[in-house]
Amino acid sequence: MKMVLVFRLFYWFLFVLYETKGVIKMNVEAVIIGGGPVGFMLASELAMAGVKTCVIERLEKPVPHSKALTLHPRTLELLEMRGLLERFVSKGSKIPSGHFSMLDTRLDFSGLDTSCPYTLLLPQAKTEQLLEEHARSLGAEVFRGAEALSVTQNGTETQTIFKDRGGSLRTITSMFVVGADGAGSTVRKQAGIEFPGTDSTVTAALGDVALLSPPPSGVLSLCTKEGGVMIVPLSPDQYRIVVISPYRTQTPKDVPVTEEELKADLARICGTDFGLTEPSWMSRFGNAARQAKWYRDDRIFLAGDAAHIHFPAGGQGLNVGLQDAMNLGWKLAAAVKGVAPSWLLDSYHKERHPAAEGLLRNTEAQTKLFDFNQAGLHLRSMMSELLAFPEVNRYVAGQISALDVRYEADPNMPPHRLNGSRLPDMELILSDGSSERLYSCLHNGTFVLLSLTQEACDHSRLKGLRTVNASLAEPNEKLRDVHTILIRPDGHVAWAVGASEPDCAEVIQAGVSRWISVASRV
């Protein structure tokens, strides 16, 4: 606490000093510190809702390295909800599976209940580029080459001091600040939010390289007593390789990876180095695992790696960060507009903290499987055999894909099996006979009140949402006997009302009013 107090006094002093030195002053509604994929996803959500938003990013240009590679089914669904999916798919490669700890048995995504039953291989640099372009097109202001110096709040507003690319000091007054600034988050530290967890105990290496003699299928996952290797294609002439060597697990993260190291490890584990050449990027990573104690401190929020870090097993980190942004964006927008119920902002931590807890659990489990002694290899073999059972495979695939994420049901609404769950995309037949996909109804980021009853329903007096009267193009067991559903902007079910519910109209009115404060009869 003493260090937090010293930090705050120091930055208060900076603020007072700069107030007298001709600092450029700005006013926006939301400030996002950190312009990676998570920051730009959040900026897009806010700007789409008409929130005056600015992003402060330390780097002058996007990092050219591929870094994270995978966009999993739930993230792809979120992109589809905003009409963005095709521009991402056109730049990437589809793989109908995922992996758990590089086991021989792959996770089968093809049978999952989703319109996106695959992993999209897309370098993080391209994901960031597409999201930044989208955020800018919606009106978000982006300051690249800018350094955030101070973030403070006083209960009614926030103050951010930063140095822009030209060296000028700026102060921004805003309603909210979000730290999407990575594992070493300045925002998290200045807010005094604890980041408990464990430091790295092992490290591994990766590289983006050319292979003169790649594996026949282009994809390889292999573990022996000599270590583990995974290879996936990035393009026709470039591959991502990941190597976990039991002889190098204690190498410090800051020791550079070399081409010779990767070649030697590949040859030892696989019997060949596949003609590895022309590495464009190499890096070493560890298994540190930490999670912010709170995702919210009054008007300051955390998202992505600023809120949670873990061993990058299964390619989940970027996905969970983007899902954080999708959960937070519409809630902050509602608060800015003055239509958020009092409990809504707190629900961000309540919903997303457990989701990341699950992420840390499954990545820790995957880490434990990277033990290459005889007992460890036997355990891997047994786990791989278990994944061959369809029920087990679906269960683990649901975790990695994030399709199994379900939020706590609203306790103030009648119980229903759908409450809090994600709703898959489906084709709707509208009352005029035309058809529309459910996710296209969410393109503008508003609530959707979907009525599936045969009776004519007039919800025109309800404000702050889109109302859709429709039937299903194909039978769906999940929606059996459902009268009306309120679908959140992130595609989760706020609540559902069964056809047998007495006084449906009153329940619907009360439910909409609970989630959207301006909902009223006119």
C-alpha positions as CSV (number, residue, x, y, z in Angstrom):
1,M,0.0,0.0,0.0
2,K,2.9,2.4,0.7
3,M,4.3,1.9,-2.8
4,V,0.9,2.6,-4.3
5,L,0.6,5.8,-2.2
6,V,4.0,6.9,-3.3
7,F,3.1,6.2,-7.0
8,R,-0.1,8.2,-6.7
9,L,1.6,11.2,-4.9
10,F,4.3,11.2,-7.5
11,Y,1.9,11.3,-10.4
12,W,-0.3,13.8,-8.7
13,F,2.8,16.0,-8.5
14,L,3.5,15.4,-12.2
15,F,-0.1,16.4,-13.0
16,V,0.1,19.6,-11.0
17,L,3.5,20.5,-12.5
18,Y,2.3,19.9,-16.1
19,E,-0.9,21.9,-15.5
20,T,1.4,25.0,-15.5
21,K,3.6,24.0,-18.5
22,G,1.2,24.4,-21.4
23,V,0.1,20.8,-21.6
24,I,-2.3,20.0,-24.4
25,K,-5.7,19.2,-22.9
26,M,-8.3,16.8,-24.4
27,N,-11.7,15.5,-23.4
28,V,-12.9,12.1,-24.5
29,E,-15.3,9.6,-23.1
30,A,-13.0,6.5,-23.0
31,V,-9.3,6.1,-23.0
32,I,-7.7,2.7,-23.9
33,I,-4.0,2.3,-23.1
34,G,-2.5,-0.4,-25.2
35,G,-3.1,-0.7,-29.0
36,G,-2.8,-4.4,-29.6
37,P,-5.6,-6.5,-30.8
38,V,-7.5,-6.3,-27.5
39,G,-7.3,-2.5,-27.3
40,F,-8.4,-2.1,-30.9
41,M,-11.2,-4.6,-30.5
42,L,-12.5,-2.6,-27.5
43,A,-12.0,0.7,-29.3
44,S,-14.1,-0.6,-32.2
45,E,-16.9,-1.6,-29.9
46,L,-16.9,1.7,-28.2
47,A,-16.6,3.8,-31.3
48,M,-19.4,1.8,-33.0
49,A,-21.6,2.8,-30.1
50,G,-20.8,6.4,-30.6
51,V,-18.4,6.7,-27.7
52,K,-15.6,9.2,-28.2
53,T,-12.6,7.0,-27.8
54,C,-8.9,7.3,-28.0
55,V,-6.1,4.7,-28.0
56,I,-2.6,5.3,-26.6
57,E,-0.1,2.9,-28.0
58,R,3.7,3.0,-27.2
59,L,4.9,1.5,-30.5
60,E,5.0,3.8,-33.5
61,K,4.3,0.9,-35.9
62,P,2.6,-2.5,-35.4
63,V,4.9,-5.3,-34.5
64,P,5.6,-7.2,-37.7
65,H,6.1,-10.6,-36.0
66,S,3.3,-13.2,-36.1
67,K,3.3,-13.8,-32.3
68,A,-0.1,-15.4,-31.4
69,L,-1.5,-17.4,-34.4
70,T,-4.9,-18.8,-33.6
71,L,-8.4,-17.4,-33.6
72,H,-10.7,-20.0,-32.1
73,P,-14.4,-20.6,-32.8
74,R,-15.9,-18.4,-30.1
75,T,-13.7,-15.4,-31.2
76,L,-14.7,-16.1,-34.8
77,E,-18.4,-16.0,-33.8
78,L,-17.8,-12.6,-32.2
79,L,-16.3,-11.3,-35.4
80,E,-19.3,-12.6,-37.3
81,M,-21.6,-10.8,-34.9
82,R,-20.0,-7.5,-36.2
83,G,-19.9,-8.5,-39.8
84,L,-16.1,-8.8,-39.7
85,L,-15.5,-12.5,-40.1
86,E,-14.9,-12.7,-43.9
87,R,-12.2,-10.1,-43.9
88,F,-10.3,-12.2,-41.3
89,V,-11.0,-15.5,-43.0
90,S,-9.7,-14.2,-46.3
91,K,-6.3,-13.5,-44.7
92,G,-5.9,-16.8,-42.8
93,S,-6.1,-20.5,-43.1
94,K,-8.7,-22.8,-41.6
95,I,-7.9,-25.9,-39.6
96,P,-10.8,-28.0,-38.4
97,S,-9.1,-28.9,-35.1
98,G,-7.1,-27.7,-32.1
99,H,-4.7,-29.3,-29.7
100,F,-4.3,-30.0,-26.0
101,S,-0.7,-30.0,-24.8
102,M,0.4,-31.2,-28.3
103,L,-1.1,-34.6,-27.7
104,D,-1.3,-37.0,-30.7
105,T,-5.1,-37.0,-30.7
106,R,-6.3,-33.6,-32.0
107,L,-9.4,-31.8,-30.7
108,D,-12.2,-32.0,-33.3
109,F,-13.9,-28.7,-33.8
110,S,-15.8,-29.8,-36.8
111,G,-18.7,-31.3,-34.8
112,L,-19.2,-28.4,-32.4
113,D,-22.4,-26.5,-32.3
114,T,-21.1,-23.4,-34.1
115,S,-21.1,-21.7,-37.5
116,C,-17.3,-21.5,-37.2
117,P,-16.2,-25.1,-36.5
118,Y,-12.5,-24.5,-37.1
119,T,-9.4,-22.6,-35.9
120,L,-8.2,-19.8,-38.1
121,L,-4.5,-19.5,-38.4
122,L,-3.8,-15.8,-38.7
123,P,-0.6,-14.0,-37.5
124,Q,-1.3,-11.6,-34.6
125,A,0.2,-8.7,-36.7
126,K,-2.5,-9.2,-39.3
127,T,-5.3,-9.5,-36.6
128,E,-4.0,-6.2,-35.1
129,Q,-3.9,-4.5,-38.4
130,L,-7.4,-5.4,-39.3
131,L,-8.8,-4.4,-35.9
132,E,-6.9,-1.1,-36.0
133,E,-8.2,-0.3,-39.4
134,H,-11.7,-1.1,-38.2
135,A,-11.4,1.0,-35.1
136,R,-10.1,4.0,-37.1
137,S,-12.9,3.7,-39.7
138,L,-15.4,3.9,-36.9
139,G,-13.9,7.1,-35.5
140,A,-11.5,6.0,-32.8
141,E,-8.5,8.3,-32.4
142,V,-5.2,6.5,-32.2
143,F,-2.0,7.9,-30.8
144,R,1.0,5.7,-31.8
145,G,4.5,6.3,-30.5
146,A,2.9,7.7,-27.3
147,E,3.8,6.9,-23.7
148,A,1.3,6.9,-20.9
149,L,2.8,8.5,-17.8
150,S,0.0,8.8,-15.4
151,V,-3.5,7.5,-14.8
152,T,-5.6,8.9,-11.9
153,Q,-9.2,9.1,-11.0
154,N,-11.3,11.1,-8.5
155,G,-14.7,9.3,-8.5
156,T,-16.3,11.3,-11.2
157,E,-13.7,11.3,-14.0
158,T,-10.2,10.0,-14.9
159,Q,-7.1,11.9,-15.9
160,T,-4.4,10.4,-18.2
161,I,-1.1,12.2,-18.9
162,F,0.9,10.9,-21.8
163,K,3.7,12.1,-24.1
164,D,2.8,12.0,-27.8
165,R,5.0,11.0,-30.7
166,G,6.2,14.6,-31.1
167,G,7.2,14.9,-27.4
168,S,4.3,17.1,-26.4
169,L,2.6,16.4,-23.1
170,R,-1.2,15.8,-23.2
171,T,-3.7,15.4,-20.5
172,I,-7.0,13.6,-21.3
173,T,-10.1,13.8,-19.1
174,S,-12.4,10.9,-19.6
175,M,-15.1,8.9,-18.0
176,F,-13.2,5.6,-18.1
177,V,-9.7,4.2,-18.7
178,V,-9.0,0.7,-19.8
179,G,-5.6,-0.9,-19.4
180,A,-5.0,-3.2,-22.4
181,D,-1.3,-2.6,-22.0
182,G,0.0,-6.1,-21.5
183,A,1.6,-8.2,-18.7
184,G,3.6,-5.3,-17.3
185,S,0.5,-3.0,-17.4
186,T,1.2,0.6,-16.3
187,V,-2.5,1.0,-15.7
188,R,-2.8,-2.0,-13.4
189,K,0.2,-0.9,-11.4
190,Q,-0.9,2.7,-11.0
191,A,-4.4,1.6,-10.0
192,G,-2.8,-0.6,-7.3
193,I,-4.5,-3.7,-8.5
194,E,-2.8,-6.9,-7.2
195,F,-1.5,-9.4,-9.8
196,P,-1.0,-12.6,-7.8
197,G,0.3,-15.8,-9.3
198,T,3.5,-17.7,-10.1
199,D,6.7,-16.9,-12.0
200,S,8.1,-19.0,-14.8
201,T,9.6,-22.3,-13.8
202,V,10.3,-23.5,-17.4
203,T,10.9,-21.9,-20.8
204,A,10.4,-23.0,-24.4
205,A,11.3,-21.6,-27.8
206,L,9.5,-20.8,-31.0
207,G,10.4,-19.5,-34.4
208,D,8.9,-18.4,-37.7
209,V,11.1,-20.1,-40.3
210,A,11.4,-21.5,-43.8
211,L,11.6,-25.3,-44.1
212,L,13.2,-26.8,-47.2
213,S,11.8,-30.3,-46.4
214,P,8.6,-29.7,-44.3
215,P,6.5,-32.5,-42.8
216,P,4.3,-34.2,-45.5
217,S,1.1,-32.7,-44.2
218,G,2.7,-29.4,-43.2
219,V,1.5,-30.0,-39.6
220,L,3.4,-31.9,-37.0
221,S,2.9,-32.6,-33.3
222,L,5.5,-34.9,-31.7
223,C,6.6,-35.6,-28.2
224,T,9.4,-38.1,-27.2
225,K,11.8,-38.4,-24.3
226,E,13.9,-35.8,-26.1
227,G,11.2,-33.2,-26.0
228,G,8.2,-31.8,-27.9
229,V,7.8,-30.2,-31.3
230,M,4.8,-28.6,-33.0
231,I,4.9,-27.3,-36.6
232,V,2.1,-25.4,-38.4
233,P,2.2,-23.6,-41.7
234,L,1.9,-19.8,-41.8
235,S,2.1,-19.5,-45.5
236,P,3.3,-21.7,-48.4
237,D,6.9,-20.9,-47.6
238,Q,6.9,-20.2,-43.8
239,Y,6.2,-22.3,-40.8
240,R,5.8,-21.7,-37.0
241,I,7.8,-24.2,-34.9
242,V,7.5,-24.6,-31.2
243,V,10.1,-26.6,-29.3
244,I,10.0,-27.7,-25.7
245,S,13.4,-29.2,-24.8
246,P,13.9,-30.8,-21.4
247,Y,17.6,-29.8,-21.8
248,R,16.7,-26.1,-22.1
249,T,13.7,-25.5,-19.8
250,Q,15.9,-23.5,-17.4
251,T,17.2,-21.1,-20.0
252,P,16.2,-17.6,-19.0
253,K,13.6,-15.9,-21.1
254,D,15.9,-13.1,-22.1
255,V,18.5,-15.4,-23.7
256,P,18.0,-15.1,-27.4
257,V,16.9,-18.1,-29.4
258,T,19.3,-19.0,-32.2
259,E,18.9,-20.8,-35.5
260,E,21.4,-23.4,-34.4
261,E,19.4,-24.1,-31.2
262,L,16.2,-24.8,-33.2
263,K,18.0,-27.0,-35.7
264,A,19.7,-29.0,-33.0
265,D,16.5,-29.5,-31.1
266,L,14.5,-30.5,-34.2
267,A,17.2,-33.0,-35.2
268,R,17.3,-34.6,-31.8
269,I,13.5,-34.8,-31.3
270,C,12.4,-35.5,-34.9
271,G,15.5,-37.0,-36.5
272,T,15.7,-34.1,-38.9
273,D,15.8,-30.4,-38.9
274,F,13.5,-30.2,-41.9
275,G,16.0,-28.0,-43.7
276,L,15.3,-25.1,-41.3
277,T,16.5,-21.8,-42.7
278,E,15.7,-18.0,-42.9
279,P,14.2,-17.4,-39.4
280,S,12.2,-14.2,-39.5
281,W,11.4,-14.2,-35.8
282,M,12.5,-16.3,-32.8
283,S,11.4,-15.9,-29.2
284,R,11.6,-17.7,-25.8
285,F,8.5,-17.9,-23.5
286,G,7.8,-19.1,-20.0
287,N,4.9,-20.5,-18.0
288,A,4.3,-17.6,-15.6
289,A,0.7,-17.5,-14.6
290,R,-1.0,-14.5,-13.0
291,Q,-4.4,-12.9,-12.8
292,A,-5.5,-9.5,-11.6
293,K,-7.4,-9.7,-8.3
294,W,-9.9,-7.2,-9.7
295,Y,-10.7,-6.3,-13.3
296,R,-12.3,-3.0,-12.2
297,D,-11.2,-0.2,-9.8
298,D,-14.1,2.3,-10.0
299,R,-13.5,3.9,-13.4
300,I,-10.4,1.9,-14.4
301,F,-10.7,-1.5,-16.0
302,L,-8.2,-4.2,-17.2
303,A,-8.4,-6.4,-20.3
304,G,-6.3,-9.0,-22.0
305,D,-2.8,-9.7,-20.7
306,A,-3.1,-6.8,-18.3
307,A,-5.6,-8.9,-16.5
308,H,-4.2,-12.4,-17.0
309,I,-1.1,-14.2,-18.3
310,H,-0.3,-17.9,-18.7
311,F,1.7,-20.5,-20.6
312,P,0.6,-20.1,-24.2
313,A,-0.7,-23.6,-24.6
314,G,-3.6,-24.1,-27.0
315,G,-3.4,-20.6,-28.4
316,Q,-6.0,-19.3,-26.0
317,G,-4.6,-16.0,-24.6
318,L,-5.4,-13.7,-27.5
319,N,-8.8,-15.2,-27.8
320,V,-9.7,-14.7,-24.2
321,G,-8.5,-11.1,-24.4
322,L,-10.7,-10.4,-27.4
323,Q,-13.6,-11.9,-25.5
324,D,-12.8,-9.6,-22.6
325,A,-13.1,-6.7,-25.0
326,M,-16.4,-7.9,-26.4
327,N,-17.8,-8.3,-22.9
328,L,-16.7,-4.9,-21.7
329,G,-17.3,-2.7,-24.7
330,W,-21.1,-2.6,-24.7
331,K,-21.2,-2.2,-20.9
332,L,-18.9,0.8,-21.0
333,A,-20.9,2.3,-23.9
334,A,-24.1,1.9,-21.9
335,A,-22.5,3.6,-18.9
336,V,-21.3,6.5,-21.1
337,K,-24.8,6.9,-22.5
338,G,-26.4,6.8,-19.1
339,V,-28.4,3.7,-19.8
340,A,-26.5,1.1,-17.8
341,P,-28.2,-0.4,-14.7
342,S,-26.2,0.1,-11.6
343,W,-24.9,-3.4,-11.5
344,L,-23.8,-3.7,-15.1
345,L,-20.1,-2.5,-14.9
346,D,-19.4,-4.8,-11.9
347,S,-20.6,-7.7,-14.1
348,Y,-17.5,-7.4,-16.2
349,H,-15.3,-8.8,-13.4
350,K,-18.0,-11.2,-12.3
351,E,-18.2,-12.8,-15.7
352,R,-14.7,-12.5,-17.1
353,H,-12.6,-13.3,-14.0
354,P,-14.0,-16.9,-13.8
355,A,-13.4,-17.3,-17.5
356,A,-9.7,-16.5,-17.2
357,E,-9.5,-18.7,-14.0
358,G,-10.6,-21.6,-16.2
359,L,-8.0,-20.6,-18.8
360,L,-5.2,-20.7,-16.2
361,R,-6.4,-24.1,-14.9
362,N,-6.3,-25.7,-18.3
363,T,-3.0,-24.2,-19.4
364,E,-1.4,-25.3,-16.1
365,A,-2.7,-28.8,-16.8
366,Q,-1.2,-28.7,-20.3
367,T,2.1,-27.6,-18.8
368,K,2.2,-30.5,-16.4
369,L,1.9,-32.9,-19.4
370,F,5.2,-31.6,-20.8
371,D,7.2,-34.0,-18.7
372,F,9.3,-36.1,-20.9
373,N,10.4,-38.8,-18.5
374,Q,8.9,-42.3,-18.9
375,A,6.0,-41.6,-16.5
376,G,5.2,-38.4,-18.2
377,L,5.2,-40.0,-21.6
378,H,2.8,-42.7,-20.3
379,L,0.5,-40.0,-18.9
380,R,0.5,-38.3,-22.3
381,S,-0.3,-41.6,-24.0
382,M,-3.2,-42.2,-21.7
383,M,-4.6,-38.6,-22.1
384,S,-4.3,-39.0,-25.9
385,E,-6.3,-42.2,-25.7
386,L,-9.0,-40.5,-23.5
387,L,-9.3,-37.7,-26.1
388,A,-10.2,-40.4,-28.7
389,F,-13.6,-40.8,-26.9
390,P,-16.0,-38.4,-28.6
391,E,-17.5,-37.1,-25.3
392,V,-14.1,-36.3,-23.8
393,N,-12.9,-34.7,-27.0
394,R,-16.0,-32.5,-27.1
395,Y,-15.6,-31.5,-23.5
396,V,-12.0,-30.4,-23.9
397,A,-12.7,-28.8,-27.3
398,G,-15.4,-26.8,-25.7
399,Q,-12.8,-25.4,-23.3
400,I,-10.1,-24.5,-25.8
401,S,-12.6,-23.1,-28.3
402,A,-14.3,-21.1,-25.5
403,L,-17.7,-22.3,-26.7
404,D,-18.4,-23.6,-23.2
405,V,-18.2,-20.2,-21.5
406,R,-21.5,-19.6,-19.8
407,Y,-22.2,-16.6,-17.5
408,E,-24.2,-16.7,-14.3
409,A,-27.9,-16.5,-14.9
410,D,-29.7,-13.3,-13.9
411,P,-31.2,-14.1,-10.5
412,N,-33.9,-11.5,-10.9
413,M,-35.5,-13.3,-13.9
414,P,-37.5,-16.5,-14.0
415,P,-35.1,-19.5,-14.3
416,H,-34.5,-20.9,-17.8
417,R,-32.0,-23.3,-19.2
418,L,-30.7,-20.7,-21.7
419,N,-30.0,-17.9,-19.3
420,G,-26.4,-16.9,-19.4
421,S,-25.5,-19.2,-22.3
422,R,-24.0,-18.3,-25.7
423,L,-26.5,-18.6,-28.5
424,P,-25.1,-20.1,-31.7
425,D,-25.9,-18.5,-35.1
426,M,-28.9,-19.7,-36.9
427,E,-31.2,-18.8,-39.8
428,L,-34.4,-16.9,-38.9
429,I,-37.5,-16.6,-41.0
430,L,-38.8,-13.1,-40.4
431,S,-42.5,-12.2,-40.2
432,D,-42.5,-10.9,-43.8
433,G,-41.1,-14.2,-45.1
434,S,-37.6,-13.1,-45.7
435,S,-34.6,-14.7,-43.9
436,E,-31.8,-13.4,-41.8
437,R,-29.0,-14.9,-39.8
438,L,-29.2,-14.3,-36.1
439,Y,-25.7,-12.9,-35.9
440,S,-26.4,-10.3,-38.6
441,C,-29.0,-8.9,-36.2
442,L,-26.1,-8.1,-33.9
443,H,-24.0,-6.2,-36.4
444,N,-24.7,-2.8,-34.8
445,G,-23.9,-4.0,-31.3
446,T,-27.3,-3.6,-29.8
447,F,-29.5,-5.9,-27.7
448,V,-31.9,-8.1,-29.8
449,L,-35.3,-9.1,-28.5
450,L,-36.1,-12.2,-30.4
451,S,-39.7,-13.4,-30.3
452,L,-40.3,-17.0,-31.5
453,T,-44.0,-17.2,-30.7
454,Q,-46.6,-17.6,-33.4
455,E,-48.7,-14.9,-31.9
456,A,-48.2,-11.3,-33.1
457,C,-46.0,-9.4,-30.6
458,D,-45.8,-5.7,-30.5
459,H,-42.6,-4.6,-28.8
460,S,-42.3,-1.3,-30.6
461,R,-42.6,0.6,-27.3
462,L,-39.5,-0.9,-25.9
463,K,-36.5,1.3,-26.5
464,G,-32.8,0.7,-26.8
465,L,-32.9,-2.6,-28.7
466,R,-33.8,-4.3,-31.9
467,T,-37.0,-6.4,-31.9
468,V,-37.2,-9.4,-34.2
469,N,-40.4,-11.5,-34.7
470,A,-39.3,-14.7,-36.4
471,S,-39.5,-18.5,-36.6
472,L,-36.6,-20.9,-37.0
473,A,-35.6,-22.1,-40.5
474,E,-34.6,-25.4,-39.0
475,P,-35.7,-27.1,-35.7
476,N,-33.4,-26.4,-32.8
477,E,-33.8,-28.4,-29.6
478,K,-32.2,-25.6,-27.5
479,L,-35.0,-23.2,-28.5
480,R,-37.9,-25.7,-27.9
481,D,-40.8,-24.0,-26.2
482,V,-39.1,-20.6,-26.1
483,H,-41.3,-17.6,-26.3
484,T,-38.9,-14.7,-26.2
485,I,-35.1,-14.2,-25.7
486,L,-33.2,-11.0,-24.9
487,I,-29.8,-11.4,-26.6
488,R,-26.9,-9.3,-25.3
489,P,-24.6,-7.5,-27.8
490,D,-22.0,-10.1,-27.1
491,G,-24.3,-13.0,-28.2
492,H,-25.0,-14.3,-24.7
493,V,-28.6,-14.8,-23.5
494,A,-29.5,-12.2,-20.9
495,W,-32.7,-14.1,-20.2
496,A,-35.3,-16.3,-22.0
497,V,-39.0,-16.7,-21.3
498,G,-40.7,-20.0,-21.9
499,A,-43.9,-20.3,-23.8
500,S,-45.6,-21.6,-20.7
501,E,-44.6,-18.5,-18.6
502,P,-47.7,-16.7,-17.3
503,D,-47.9,-13.0,-18.0
504,C,-45.2,-13.1,-20.6
505,A,-45.7,-9.4,-21.6
506,E,-45.1,-8.2,-18.1
507,V,-42.0,-10.4,-17.6
508,I,-40.6,-9.2,-20.9
509,Q,-41.1,-5.6,-20.0
510,A,-39.5,-6.0,-16.6
511,G,-36.6,-8.0,-18.1
512,V,-35.8,-5.4,-20.7
513,S,-36.1,-2.6,-18.2
514,R,-33.7,-4.4,-15.9
515,W,-31.0,-4.7,-18.6
516,I,-31.6,-1.4,-20.4
517,S,-32.4,1.5,-18.0
518,V,-34.2,3.6,-20.7
519,A,-36.5,0.9,-21.7
520,S,-40.0,2.2,-21.1
521,R,-43.5,2.5,-22.5
522,V,-44.2,5.7,-24.4
